[in-house]
Amino acid sequence: MAQTKQARTAFPWSSAALAALLLVGGVYLLLTDIPPVALSWETASEVGAAGFNVYRAEVPGGDFVQVNTALIPAEGDEIGGAAYRFEDDAVKPGRRYAYRIEEVEWNGAATLHPETVTARAGLPRAWTKAEGALLLALGAILLWRAFKR
């Protein structure tokens, strides 16, 4: 009766490569602050602008409500604009939201821009941190098993 032996490689490359990918992904999720919704916009110039407000509505057909607690200060000037980023944590994962920007002038006048942007909320930060920890654990286990042979 012939016995078959399973061939073993000197170094389990495929398991080690997968473990490395899991470890890198886990570290990325743990160290990177990924908000559920991140809005960014740029201005070309900001003549008389004091700052901006962000408005959000649940899609479809919700009413727009202001989501920032304080005015986002204008950073540009009359000659050059600036880039802005606003992170919205007060959303429910998986839901779609519409956003609009309002520009507030120094004299108190406000212009609510008609353009809207829709976004689907991702996972809360706590979930992404838990997912990163899970990927690290799985990667460590896989790497340990790869070299245990």
Secondary structure, DSSP 8 states (H G I E B T S, - for coil): ---------SS-HHHHHHHHHHHHHHHHHHHS---SEEEEEE-S--TTEEEEEEEEEETTT---EE--SS-EE----SS---EEEEEE-SS-TT-EEEEEEEEEETTS-EEE-S--EEEE----HHHHHHHHHHHHHHHHHHHHHHHH-
